[in-house]
Amino acid sequence: RTIPVRGDALEVLHRLHERRWGEGDTYVFGRQSGMPLDETYLSKRFKKYVRLSRLPEDYTFHTLRHTFCSWMIQAGVPVPHVQKLAGHADISTTMQYVHLSPDTLSAAIDLVFGNKSYLG
């Protein structure tokens, strides 16, 4: 899956690319051994930084995925776009985030018909 990256995240990735451990390394994040990060290693490293940052202990690496989807929906990104970016096979998985943006329907009406009130 390809996901566009912008802003601070892109700058960090550029810095990481400059400090790569191996010339032939094709991984964005890897171990010094040149091996890709596996799920267990990544989860343990993430937990280490959660604790160092004094964030709630229930934060997991997967929390980042939930935050990504939540922020996208709250910003008004169409659900099918969020589905594709998140890699959800079924749109019902993405739909769990829709409740986070109750103003979306109202904003959709405003987009087409304007924010006019015809009462009174």
Backbone as XML, in Angstrom:
<?xml version="1.0"?>
<chain id="A" units="angstrom">
  <residue number="1" name="ARG">
    <atom name="N" x="0.845" y="-1.175" z="0.000"/>
    <atom name="CA" x="0.000" y="0.000" z="0.000"/>
    <atom name="C" x="0.886" y="1.232" z="0.000"/>
  </residue>
  <residue number="2" name="THR">
    <atom name="N" x="0.512" y="2.221" z="-0.755"/>
    <atom name="CA" x="1.239" y="3.483" z="-0.804"/>
    <atom name="C" x="0.413" y="4.544" z="-0.092"/>
  </residue>
  <residue number="3" name="ILE">
    <atom name="N" x="1.042" y="5.259" z="0.828"/>
    <atom name="CA" x="0.368" y="6.319" z="1.567"/>
    <atom name="C" x="1.189" y="7.594" z="1.400"/>
  </residue>
  <residue number="4" name="PRO">
    <atom name="N" x="0.549" y="8.660" z="0.896"/>
    <atom name="CA" x="1.268" y="9.934" z="0.779"/>
    <atom name="C" x="1.687" y="10.439" z="2.160"/>
  </residue>
  <residue number="5" name="VAL">
    <atom name="N" x="2.863" y="11.005" z="2.260"/>
    <atom name="CA" x="3.367" y="11.530" z="3.524"/>
    <atom name="C" x="3.713" y="12.994" z="3.310"/>
  </residue>
  <residue number="6" name="ARG">
    <atom name="N" x="3.333" y="13.814" z="4.274"/>
    <atom name="CA" x="3.573" y="15.250" z="4.180"/>
    <atom name="C" x="4.088" y="15.799" z="5.510"/>
  </residue>
  <residue number="7" name="GLY">
    <atom name="N" x="4.507" y="17.049" z="5.490"/>
    <atom name="CA" x="4.840" y="17.799" z="6.699"/>
    <atom name="C" x="5.992" y="17.226" z="7.492"/>
  </residue>
  <residue number="8" name="ASP">
    <atom name="N" x="5.828" y="17.272" z="8.816"/>
    <atom name="CA" x="6.882" y="16.826" z="9.728"/>
    <atom name="C" x="7.267" y="15.369" z="9.490"/>
  </residue>
  <residue number="9" name="ALA">
    <atom name="N" x="6.267" y="14.527" z="9.210"/>
    <atom name="CA" x="6.557" y="13.105" z="8.987"/>
    <atom name="C" x="7.491" y="12.928" z="7.797"/>
  </residue>
  <residue number="10" name="LEU">
    <atom name="N" x="7.272" y="13.693" z="6.751"/>
    <atom name="CA" x="8.129" y="13.593" z="5.569"/>
    <atom name="C" x="9.548" y="14.051" z="5.888"/>
  </residue>
  <residue number="11" name="GLU">
    <atom name="N" x="9.673" y="15.109" z="6.669"/>
    <atom name="CA" x="11.003" y="15.584" z="7.060"/>
    <atom name="C" x="11.754" y="14.528" z="7.875"/>
  </residue>
  <residue number="12" name="VAL">
    <atom name="N" x="11.049" y="13.866" z="8.790"/>
    <atom name="CA" x="11.668" y="12.812" z="9.596"/>
    <atom name="C" x="12.128" y="11.673" z="8.696"/>
  </residue>
  <residue number="13" name="LEU">
    <atom name="N" x="11.294" y="11.275" z="7.749"/>
    <atom name="CA" x="11.675" y="10.187" z="6.836"/>
    <atom name="C" x="12.893" y="10.566" z="5.996"/>
  </residue>
  <residue number="14" name="HIS">
    <atom name="N" x="12.981" y="11.811" z="5.585"/>
    <atom name="CA" x="14.160" y="12.249" z="4.825"/>
    <atom name="C" x="15.417" y="12.156" z="5.693"/>
  </residue>
  <residue number="15" name="ARG">
    <atom name="N" x="15.308" y="12.562" z="6.955"/>
    <atom name="CA" x="16.466" y="12.474" z="7.858"/>
    <atom name="C" x="16.869" y="11.018" z="8.079"/>
  </residue>
  <residue number="16" name="LEU">
    <atom name="N" x="15.875" y="10.137" z="8.258"/>
    <atom name="CA" x="16.181" y="8.714" z="8.435"/>
    <atom name="C" x="16.859" y="8.139" z="7.194"/>
  </residue>
  <residue number="17" name="HIS">
    <atom name="N" x="16.408" y="8.564" z="6.042"/>
    <atom name="CA" x="17.006" y="8.086" z="4.795"/>
    <atom name="C" x="18.480" y="8.475" z="4.720"/>
  </residue>
  <residue number="18" name="GLU">
    <atom name="N" x="18.802" y="9.667" z="5.178"/>
    <atom name="CA" x="20.194" y="10.136" z="5.156"/>
    <atom name="C" x="21.085" y="9.328" z="6.096"/>
  </residue>
  <residue number="19" name="ARG">
    <atom name="N" x="20.497" y="8.779" z="7.160"/>
    <atom name="CA" x="21.281" y="8.039" z="8.155"/>
    <atom name="C" x="21.134" y="6.532" z="8.019"/>
  </residue>
  <residue number="20" name="ARG">
    <atom name="N" x="20.745" y="6.066" z="6.872"/>
    <atom name="CA" x="20.526" y="4.617" z="6.678"/>
    <atom name="C" x="21.752" y="3.826" z="7.101"/>
  </residue>
  <residue number="21" name="TRP">
    <atom name="N" x="21.467" y="2.612" z="7.623"/>
    <atom name="CA" x="22.554" y="1.751" z="8.074"/>
    <atom name="C" x="23.251" y="1.058" z="6.915"/>
  </residue>
  <residue number="22" name="GLY">
    <atom name="N" x="22.501" y="0.676" z="5.909"/>
    <atom name="CA" x="23.105" y="-0.040" z="4.797"/>
    <atom name="C" x="22.707" y="0.585" z="3.479"/>
  </residue>
  <residue number="23" name="GLU">
    <atom name="N" x="23.627" y="0.646" z="2.555"/>
    <atom name="CA" x="23.363" y="1.257" z="1.254"/>
    <atom name="C" x="22.223" y="0.576" z="0.505"/>
  </residue>
  <residue number="24" name="GLY">
    <atom name="N" x="22.158" y="-0.752" z="0.601"/>
    <atom name="CA" x="21.134" y="-1.489" z="-0.122"/>
    <atom name="C" x="19.849" y="-1.678" z="0.666"/>
  </residue>
  <residue number="25" name="ASP">
    <atom name="N" x="19.735" y="-1.011" z="1.814"/>
    <atom name="CA" x="18.577" y="-1.168" z="2.680"/>
    <atom name="C" x="17.338" y="-0.575" z="2.014"/>
  </residue>
  <residue number="26" name="THR">
    <atom name="N" x="16.293" y="-1.388" z="1.879"/>
    <atom name="CA" x="15.064" y="-0.899" z="1.251"/>
    <atom name="C" x="13.973" y="-0.618" z="2.271"/>
  </residue>
  <residue number="27" name="TYR">
    <atom name="N" x="14.248" y="-0.820" z="3.564"/>
    <atom name="CA" x="13.251" y="-0.604" z="4.593"/>
    <atom name="C" x="13.305" y="0.831" z="5.105"/>
  </residue>
  <residue number="28" name="VAL">
    <atom name="N" x="12.148" y="1.406" z="5.364"/>
    <atom name="CA" x="12.103" y="2.748" z="5.946"/>
    <atom name="C" x="12.640" y="2.677" z="7.368"/>
  </residue>
  <residue number="29" name="PHE">
    <atom name="N" x="12.152" y="1.715" z="8.127"/>
    <atom name="CA" x="12.624" y="1.503" z="9.485"/>
    <atom name="C" x="13.162" y="0.085" z="9.565"/>
  </residue>
  <residue number="30" name="GLY">
    <atom name="N" x="14.357" y="-0.055" z="10.059"/>
    <atom name="CA" x="14.945" y="-1.378" z="10.168"/>
    <atom name="C" x="15.879" y="-1.438" z="11.351"/>
  </residue>
  <residue number="31" name="ARG">
    <atom name="N" x="16.329" y="-2.617" z="11.640"/>
    <atom name="CA" x="17.316" y="-2.788" z="12.701"/>
    <atom name="C" x="18.701" y="-2.584" z="12.103"/>
  </residue>
  <residue number="32" name="GLN">
    <atom name="N" x="19.668" y="-2.389" z="12.951"/>
    <atom name="CA" x="21.030" y="-2.198" z="12.455"/>
    <atom name="C" x="21.524" y="-3.412" z="11.694"/>
  </residue>
  <residue number="33" name="SER">
    <atom name="N" x="20.901" y="-4.546" z="11.933"/>
    <atom name="CA" x="21.311" y="-5.759" z="11.231"/>
    <atom name="C" x="20.812" y="-5.752" z="9.786"/>
  </residue>
  <residue number="34" name="GLY">
    <atom name="N" x="20.010" y="-4.738" z="9.429"/>
    <atom name="CA" x="19.456" y="-4.679" z="8.081"/>
    <atom name="C" x="18.154" y="-5.447" z="7.939"/>
  </residue>
  <residue number="35" name="MET">
    <atom name="N" x="17.696" y="-6.029" z="9.042"/>
    <atom name="CA" x="16.441" y="-6.785" z="9.026"/>
    <atom name="C" x="15.264" y="-5.821" z="9.185"/>
  </residue>
  <residue number="36" name="PRO">
    <atom name="N" x="14.122" y="-6.181" z="8.603"/>
    <atom name="CA" x="12.947" y="-5.339" z="8.799"/>
    <atom name="C" x="12.465" y="-5.427" z="10.248"/>
  </residue>
  <residue number="37" name="LEU">
    <atom name="N" x="11.726" y="-4.429" z="10.668"/>
    <atom name="CA" x="11.136" y="-4.468" z="12.005"/>
    <atom name="C" x="9.996" y="-5.470" z="12.015"/>
  </residue>
  <residue number="38" name="ASP">
    <atom name="N" x="9.961" y="-6.310" z="13.018"/>
    <atom name="CA" x="8.808" y="-7.199" z="13.140"/>
    <atom name="C" x="7.839" y="-6.589" z="14.158"/>
  </residue>
  <residue number="39" name="GLU">
    <atom name="N" x="6.629" y="-7.130" z="14.179"/>
    <atom name="CA" x="5.568" y="-6.568" z="15.010"/>
    <atom name="C" x="5.929" y="-6.545" z="16.495"/>
  </residue>
  <residue number="40" name="THR">
    <atom name="N" x="6.542" y="-7.603" z="16.979"/>
    <atom name="CA" x="6.890" y="-7.681" z="18.400"/>
    <atom name="C" x="7.927" y="-6.627" z="18.757"/>
  </residue>
  <residue number="41" name="TYR">
    <atom name="N" x="8.968" y="-6.516" z="17.953"/>
    <atom name="CA" x="10.022" y="-5.537" z="18.204"/>
    <atom name="C" x="9.447" y="-4.125" z="18.179"/>
  </residue>
  <residue number="42" name="LEU">
    <atom name="N" x="8.633" y="-3.839" z="17.176"/>
    <atom name="CA" x="8.042" y="-2.516" z="17.024"/>
    <atom name="C" x="7.149" y="-2.187" z="18.223"/>
  </residue>
  <residue number="43" name="SER">
    <atom name="N" x="6.344" y="-3.124" z="18.655"/>
    <atom name="CA" x="5.450" y="-2.907" z="19.799"/>
    <atom name="C" x="6.236" y="-2.634" z="21.076"/>
  </residue>
  <residue number="44" name="LYS">
    <atom name="N" x="7.316" y="-3.371" z="21.290"/>
    <atom name="CA" x="8.138" y="-3.160" z="22.487"/>
    <atom name="C" x="8.818" y="-1.797" z="22.463"/>
  </residue>
  <residue number="45" name="ARG">
    <atom name="N" x="9.335" y="-1.419" z="21.315"/>
    <atom name="CA" x="9.973" y="-0.101" z="21.197"/>
    <atom name="C" x="8.962" y="1.019" z="21.411"/>
  </residue>
  <residue number="46" name="PHE">
    <atom name="N" x="7.781" y="0.852" z="20.855"/>
    <atom name="CA" x="6.737" y="1.859" z="21.016"/>
    <atom name="C" x="6.367" y="1.996" z="22.492"/>
  </residue>
  <residue number="47" name="LYS">
    <atom name="N" x="6.196" y="0.866" z="23.188"/>
    <atom name="CA" x="5.869" y="0.879" z="24.611"/>
    <atom name="C" x="6.941" y="1.603" z="25.426"/>
  </residue>
  <residue number="48" name="LYS">
    <atom name="N" x="8.189" y="1.397" z="25.038"/>
    <atom name="CA" x="9.293" y="2.071" z="25.737"/>
    <atom name="C" x="9.102" y="3.578" z="25.669"/>
  </residue>
  <residue number="49" name="TYR">
    <atom name="N" x="8.776" y="4.089" z="24.493"/>
    <atom name="CA" x="8.627" y="5.531" z="24.325"/>
    <atom name="C" x="7.312" y="6.051" z="24.903"/>
  </residue>
  <residue number="50" name="VAL">
    <atom name="N" x="6.294" y="5.209" z="24.974"/>
    <atom name="CA" x="5.051" y="5.583" z="25.663"/>
    <atom name="C" x="5.371" y="5.839" z="27.140"/>
  </residue>
  <residue number="51" name="ARG">
    <atom name="N" x="6.121" y="4.916" z="27.745"/>
    <atom name="CA" x="6.482" y="5.062" z="29.163"/>
    <atom name="C" x="7.376" y="6.277" z="29.389"/>
  </residue>
  <residue number="52" name="LEU">
    <atom name="N" x="8.384" y="6.458" z="28.525"/>
    <atom name="CA" x="9.281" y="7.608" z="28.665"/>
    <atom name="C" x="8.534" y="8.932" z="28.522"/>
  </residue>
  <residue number="53" name="SER">
    <atom name="N" x="7.486" y="8.937" z="27.709"/>
    <atom name="CA" x="6.690" y="10.141" z="27.492"/>
    <atom name="C" x="5.594" y="10.314" z="28.535"/>
  </residue>
  <residue number="54" name="ARG">
    <atom name="N" x="5.476" y="9.315" z="29.417"/>
    <atom name="CA" x="4.448" y="9.321" z="30.460"/>
    <atom name="C" x="3.032" y="9.398" z="29.885"/>
  </residue>
  <residue number="55" name="LEU">
    <atom name="N" x="2.850" y="8.727" z="28.750"/>
    <atom name="CA" x="1.527" y="8.602" z="28.151"/>
    <atom name="C" x="0.787" y="7.460" z="28.833"/>
  </residue>
  <residue number="56" name="PRO">
    <atom name="N" x="-0.519" y="7.382" z="28.675"/>
    <atom name="CA" x="-1.264" y="6.275" z="29.285"/>
    <atom name="C" x="-0.732" y="4.923" z="28.829"/>
  </residue>
  <residue number="57" name="GLU">
    <atom name="N" x="-0.638" y="3.991" z="29.763"/>
    <atom name="CA" x="-0.086" y="2.660" z="29.491"/>
    <atom name="C" x="-0.867" y="1.874" z="28.438"/>
  </residue>
  <residue number="58" name="ASP">
    <atom name="N" x="-2.148" y="2.226" z="28.247"/>
    <atom name="CA" x="-2.945" y="1.462" z="27.288"/>
    <atom name="C" x="-2.693" y="1.900" z="25.842"/>
  </residue>
  <residue number="59" name="TYR">
    <atom name="N" x="-1.812" y="2.876" z="25.621"/>
    <atom name="CA" x="-1.460" y="3.261" z="24.254"/>
    <atom name="C" x="-0.614" y="2.156" z="23.626"/>
  </residue>
  <residue number="60" name="THR">
    <atom name="N" x="-0.993" y="1.762" z="22.429"/>
    <atom name="CA" x="-0.233" y="0.772" z="21.679"/>
    <atom name="C" x="0.113" y="1.367" z="20.325"/>
  </residue>
  <residue number="61" name="PHE">
    <atom name="N" x="0.943" y="0.671" z="19.585"/>
    <atom name="CA" x="1.282" y="1.153" z="18.244"/>
    <atom name="C" x="0.018" y="1.274" z="17.393"/>
  </residue>
  <residue number="62" name="HIS">
    <atom name="N" x="-0.933" y="0.385" z="17.622"/>
    <atom name="CA" x="-2.194" y="0.411" z="16.875"/>
    <atom name="C" x="-3.016" y="1.659" z="17.203"/>
  </residue>
  <residue number="63" name="THR">
    <atom name="N" x="-2.766" y="2.274" z="18.363"/>
    <atom name="CA" x="-3.434" y="3.516" z="18.728"/>
    <atom name="C" x="-3.165" y="4.589" z="17.675"/>
  </residue>
  <residue number="64" name="LEU">
    <atom name="N" x="-1.978" y="4.562" z="17.084"/>
    <atom name="CA" x="-1.642" y="5.531" z="16.039"/>
    <atom name="C" x="-2.561" y="5.377" z="14.832"/>
  </residue>
  <residue number="65" name="ARG">
    <atom name="N" x="-2.892" y="4.158" z="14.503"/>
    <atom name="CA" x="-3.793" y="3.886" z="13.374"/>
    <atom name="C" x="-5.182" y="4.444" z="13.661"/>
  </residue>
  <residue number="66" name="HIS">
    <atom name="N" x="-5.658" y="4.216" z="14.896"/>
    <atom name="CA" x="-6.963" y="4.747" z="15.278"/>
    <atom name="C" x="-6.965" y="6.276" z="15.240"/>
  </residue>
  <residue number="67" name="THR">
    <atom name="N" x="-5.894" y="6.868" z="15.724"/>
    <atom name="CA" x="-5.787" y="8.327" z="15.713"/>
    <atom name="C" x="-5.788" y="8.854" z="14.288"/>
  </residue>
  <residue number="68" name="PHE">
    <atom name="N" x="-5.035" y="8.211" z="13.407"/>
    <atom name="CA" x="-4.985" y="8.597" z="11.999"/>
    <atom name="C" x="-6.390" y="8.594" z="11.394"/>
  </residue>
  <residue number="69" name="CYS">
    <atom name="N" x="-7.109" y="7.497" z="11.570"/>
    <atom name="CA" x="-8.466" y="7.385" z="11.005"/>
    <atom name="C" x="-9.401" y="8.418" z="11.632"/>
  </residue>
  <residue number="70" name="SER">
    <atom name="N" x="-9.309" y="8.588" z="12.928"/>
    <atom name="CA" x="-10.169" y="9.550" z="13.621"/>
    <atom name="C" x="-9.947" y="10.968" z="13.101"/>
  </residue>
  <residue number="71" name="TRP">
    <atom name="N" x="-8.688" y="11.369" z="12.998"/>
    <atom name="CA" x="-8.386" y="12.725" z="12.532"/>
    <atom name="C" x="-8.823" y="12.933" z="11.086"/>
  </residue>
  <residue number="72" name="MET">
    <atom name="N" x="-8.667" y="11.914" z="10.263"/>
    <atom name="CA" x="-9.083" y="12.031" z="8.863"/>
    <atom name="C" x="-10.597" y="12.243" z="8.778"/>
  </residue>
  <residue number="73" name="ILE">
    <atom name="N" x="-11.357" y="11.445" z="9.511"/>
    <atom name="CA" x="-12.819" y="11.570" z="9.505"/>
    <atom name="C" x="-13.234" y="12.927" z="10.064"/>
  </residue>
  <residue number="74" name="GLN">
    <atom name="N" x="-12.621" y="13.347" z="11.163"/>
    <atom name="CA" x="-12.962" y="14.623" z="11.777"/>
    <atom name="C" x="-12.644" y="15.801" z="10.862"/>
  </residue>
  <residue number="75" name="ALA">
    <atom name="N" x="-11.674" y="15.632" z="9.984"/>
    <atom name="CA" x="-11.321" y="16.688" z="9.036"/>
    <atom name="C" x="-12.238" y="16.697" z="7.817"/>
  </residue>
  <residue number="76" name="GLY">
    <atom name="N" x="-13.146" y="15.722" z="7.742"/>
    <atom name="CA" x="-14.093" y="15.678" z="6.637"/>
    <atom name="C" x="-13.625" y="14.901" z="5.422"/>
  </residue>
  <residue number="77" name="VAL">
    <atom name="N" x="-12.572" y="14.096" z="5.581"/>
    <atom name="CA" x="-12.097" y="13.272" z="4.469"/>
    <atom name="C" x="-13.161" y="12.210" z="4.182"/>
  </residue>
  <residue number="78" name="PRO">
    <atom name="N" x="-13.532" y="12.028" z="2.921"/>
    <atom name="CA" x="-14.558" y="11.024" z="2.599"/>
    <atom name="C" x="-14.172" y="9.625" z="3.108"/>
  </residue>
  <residue number="79" name="VAL">
    <atom name="N" x="-15.187" y="8.916" z="3.611"/>
    <atom name="CA" x="-14.977" y="7.591" z="4.202"/>
    <atom name="C" x="-14.239" y="6.637" z="3.257"/>
  </residue>
  <residue number="80" name="PRO">
    <atom name="N" x="-14.587" y="6.585" z="1.950"/>
    <atom name="CA" x="-13.835" y="5.668" z="1.071"/>
    <atom name="C" x="-12.342" y="6.007" z="0.976"/>
  </residue>
  <residue number="81" name="HIS">
    <atom name="N" x="-11.998" y="7.289" z="1.092"/>
    <atom name="CA" x="-10.578" y="7.668" z="1.076"/>
    <atom name="C" x="-9.879" y="7.166" z="2.334"/>
  </residue>
  <residue number="82" name="VAL">
    <atom name="N" x="-10.535" y="7.347" z="3.487"/>
    <atom name="CA" x="-9.963" y="6.874" z="4.749"/>
    <atom name="C" x="-9.818" y="5.359" z="4.707"/>
  </residue>
  <residue number="83" name="GLN">
    <atom name="N" x="-10.824" y="4.676" z="4.167"/>
    <atom name="CA" x="-10.764" y="3.222" z="4.041"/>
    <atom name="C" x="-9.523" y="2.805" z="3.260"/>
  </residue>
  <residue number="84" name="LYS">
    <atom name="N" x="-9.297" y="3.456" z="2.146"/>
    <atom name="CA" x="-8.153" y="3.087" z="1.296"/>
    <atom name="C" x="-6.828" y="3.380" z="1.996"/>
  </residue>
  <residue number="85" name="LEU">
    <atom name="N" x="-6.718" y="4.561" z="2.610"/>
    <atom name="CA" x="-5.480" y="4.925" z="3.298"/>
    <atom name="C" x="-5.192" y="4.007" z="4.482"/>
  </residue>
  <residue number="86" name="ALA">
    <atom name="N" x="-6.247" y="3.590" z="5.186"/>
    <atom name="CA" x="-6.064" y="2.720" z="6.353"/>
    <atom name="C" x="-5.866" y="1.266" z="5.949"/>
  </residue>
  <residue number="87" name="GLY">
    <atom name="N" x="-6.228" y="0.927" z="4.715"/>
    <atom name="CA" x="-6.089" y="-0.455" z="4.266"/>
    <atom name="C" x="-7.184" y="-1.358" z="4.788"/>
  </residue>
  <residue number="88" name="HIS">
    <atom name="N" x="-8.332" y="-0.772" z="5.108"/>
    <atom name="CA" x="-9.461" y="-1.593" z="5.574"/>
    <atom name="C" x="-10.080" y="-2.312" z="4.384"/>
  </residue>
  <residue number="89" name="ALA">
    <atom name="N" x="-10.186" y="-3.621" z="4.466"/>
    <atom name="CA" x="-10.775" y="-4.407" z="3.381"/>
    <atom name="C" x="-12.270" y="-4.152" z="3.260"/>
  </residue>
  <residue number="90" name="ASP">
    <atom name="N" x="-12.914" y="-3.909" z="4.390"/>
    <atom name="CA" x="-14.364" y="-3.708" z="4.410"/>
    <atom name="C" x="-14.670" y="-2.312" z="4.935"/>
  </residue>
  <residue number="91" name="ILE">
    <atom name="N" x="-15.516" y="-1.577" z="4.245"/>
    <atom name="CA" x="-15.824" y="-0.204" z="4.645"/>
    <atom name="C" x="-16.491" y="-0.132" z="6.013"/>
  </residue>
  <residue number="92" name="SER">
    <atom name="N" x="-17.117" y="-1.233" z="6.451"/>
    <atom name="CA" x="-17.749" y="-1.227" z="7.775"/>
    <atom name="C" x="-16.713" y="-0.999" z="8.883"/>
  </residue>
  <residue number="93" name="THR">
    <atom name="N" x="-15.489" y="-1.416" z="8.652"/>
    <atom name="CA" x="-14.417" y="-1.169" z="9.621"/>
    <atom name="C" x="-14.163" y="0.326" z="9.734"/>
  </residue>
  <residue number="94" name="THR">
    <atom name="N" x="-14.148" y="1.010" z="8.605"/>
    <atom name="CA" x="-13.913" y="2.455" z="8.589"/>
    <atom name="C" x="-15.108" y="3.202" z="9.159"/>
  </residue>
  <residue number="95" name="MET">
    <atom name="N" x="-16.294" y="2.677" z="8.956"/>
    <atom name="CA" x="-17.514" y="3.354" z="9.406"/>
    <atom name="C" x="-17.570" y="3.519" z="10.926"/>
  </residue>
  <residue number="96" name="GLN">
    <atom name="N" x="-16.779" y="2.754" z="11.672"/>
    <atom name="CA" x="-16.788" y="2.905" z="13.123"/>
    <atom name="C" x="-16.301" y="4.281" z="13.562"/>
  </residue>
  <residue number="97" name="TYR">
    <atom name="N" x="-15.630" y="5.000" z="12.669"/>
    <atom name="CA" x="-15.102" y="6.320" z="12.995"/>
    <atom name="C" x="-16.064" y="7.450" z="12.650"/>
  </residue>
  <residue number="98" name="VAL">
    <atom name="N" x="-17.102" y="7.181" z="11.886"/>
    <atom name="CA" x="-17.988" y="8.222" z="11.377"/>
    <atom name="C" x="-18.683" y="8.978" z="12.503"/>
  </residue>
  <residue number="99" name="HIS">
    <atom name="N" x="-18.980" y="8.325" z="13.602"/>
    <atom name="CA" x="-19.657" y="8.999" z="14.709"/>
    <atom name="C" x="-18.825" y="10.144" z="15.284"/>
  </residue>
  <residue number="100" name="LEU">
    <atom name="N" x="-17.535" y="10.174" z="14.987"/>
    <atom name="CA" x="-16.655" y="11.213" z="15.515"/>
    <atom name="C" x="-16.862" y="12.557" z="14.834"/>
  </residue>
  <residue number="101" name="SER">
    <atom name="N" x="-17.590" y="12.565" z="13.742"/>
    <atom name="CA" x="-17.780" y="13.794" z="12.985"/>
    <atom name="C" x="-19.265" y="14.059" z="12.747"/>
  </residue>
  <residue number="102" name="PRO">
    <atom name="N" x="-20.013" y="14.408" z="13.803"/>
    <atom name="CA" x="-21.451" y="14.600" z="13.655"/>
    <atom name="C" x="-21.820" y="15.788" z="12.779"/>
  </residue>
  <residue number="103" name="ASP">
    <atom name="N" x="-20.917" y="16.732" z="12.605"/>
    <atom name="CA" x="-21.218" y="17.918" z="11.796"/>
    <atom name="C" x="-21.031" y="17.667" z="10.301"/>
  </residue>
  <residue number="104" name="THR">
    <atom name="N" x="-20.575" y="16.491" z="9.927"/>
    <atom name="CA" x="-20.287" y="16.193" z="8.529"/>
    <atom name="C" x="-21.530" y="16.294" z="7.658"/>
  </residue>
  <residue number="105" name="LEU">
    <atom name="N" x="-22.648" y="15.763" z="8.125"/>
    <atom name="CA" x="-23.875" y="15.824" z="7.324"/>
    <atom name="C" x="-24.335" y="17.261" z="7.146"/>
  </residue>
  <residue number="106" name="SER">
    <atom name="N" x="-24.288" y="18.027" z="8.202"/>
    <atom name="CA" x="-24.670" y="19.436" z="8.125"/>
    <atom name="C" x="-23.733" y="20.194" z="7.180"/>
  </residue>
  <residue number="107" name="ALA">
    <atom name="N" x="-22.446" y="19.916" z="7.271"/>
    <atom name="CA" x="-21.475" y="20.568" z="6.394"/>
    <atom name="C" x="-21.710" y="20.193" z="4.936"/>
  </residue>
  <residue number="108" name="ALA">
    <atom name="N" x="-22.138" y="18.951" z="4.691"/>
    <atom name="CA" x="-22.425" y="18.522" z="3.316"/>
    <atom name="C" x="-23.603" y="19.301" z="2.742"/>
  </residue>
  <residue number="109" name="ILE">
    <atom name="N" x="-24.631" y="19.525" z="3.550"/>
    <atom name="CA" x="-25.777" y="20.318" z="3.099"/>
    <atom name="C" x="-25.348" y="21.761" z="2.854"/>
  </residue>
  <residue number="110" name="ASP">
    <atom name="N" x="-24.551" y="22.323" z="3.779"/>
    <atom name="CA" x="-24.058" y="23.693" z="3.606"/>
    <atom name="C" x="-23.243" y="23.835" z="2.329"/>
  </residue>
  <residue number="111" name="LEU">
    <atom name="N" x="-22.453" y="22.814" z="2.002"/>
    <atom name="CA" x="-21.612" y="22.841" z="0.814"/>
    <atom name="C" x="-22.453" y="22.998" z="-0.449"/>
  </residue>
  <residue number="112" name="VAL">
    <atom name="N" x="-23.580" y="22.327" z="-0.490"/>
    <atom name="CA" x="-24.428" y="22.353" z="-1.684"/>
    <atom name="C" x="-25.417" y="23.515" z="-1.661"/>
  </residue>
  <residue number="113" name="PHE">
    <atom name="N" x="-26.056" y="23.736" z="-0.507"/>
    <atom name="CA" x="-27.150" y="24.696" z="-0.444"/>
    <atom name="C" x="-26.823" y="25.963" z="0.325"/>
  </residue>
  <residue number="114" name="GLY">
    <atom name="N" x="-25.636" y="26.042" z="0.886"/>
    <atom name="CA" x="-25.252" y="27.231" z="1.646"/>
    <atom name="C" x="-25.786" y="27.154" z="3.066"/>
  </residue>
  <residue number="115" name="ASN">
    <atom name="N" x="-25.304" y="28.046" z="3.880"/>
    <atom name="CA" x="-25.687" y="28.073" z="5.288"/>
    <atom name="C" x="-26.783" y="29.117" z="5.475"/>
  </residue>
  <residue number="116" name="LYS">
    <atom name="N" x="-27.940" y="28.889" z="4.872"/>
    <atom name="CA" x="-29.033" y="29.842" z="4.929"/>
    <atom name="C" x="-30.193" y="29.250" z="5.715"/>
  </residue>
  <residue number="117" name="SER">
    <atom name="N" x="-30.796" y="30.050" z="6.507"/>
    <atom name="CA" x="-31.961" y="29.614" z="7.251"/>
    <atom name="C" x="-33.191" y="30.280" z="6.659"/>
  </residue>
  <residue number="118" name="TYR">
    <atom name="N" x="-34.205" y="29.494" z="6.319"/>
    <atom name="CA" x="-35.425" y="30.028" z="5.720"/>
    <atom name="C" x="-36.558" y="30.051" z="6.718"/>
  </residue>
  <residue number="119" name="LEU">
    <atom name="N" x="-36.272" y="29.843" z="7.974"/>
    <atom name="CA" x="-37.291" y="29.919" z="9.014"/>
    <atom name="C" x="-37.448" y="31.347" z="9.484"/>
  </residue>
  <residue number="120" name="GLY">
    <atom name="N" x="-38.683" y="31.757" z="9.681"/>
    <atom name="CA" x="-38.977" y="33.084" z="10.245"/>
    <atom name="C" x="-38.725" y="34.122" z="9.276"/>
  </residue>
</chain>
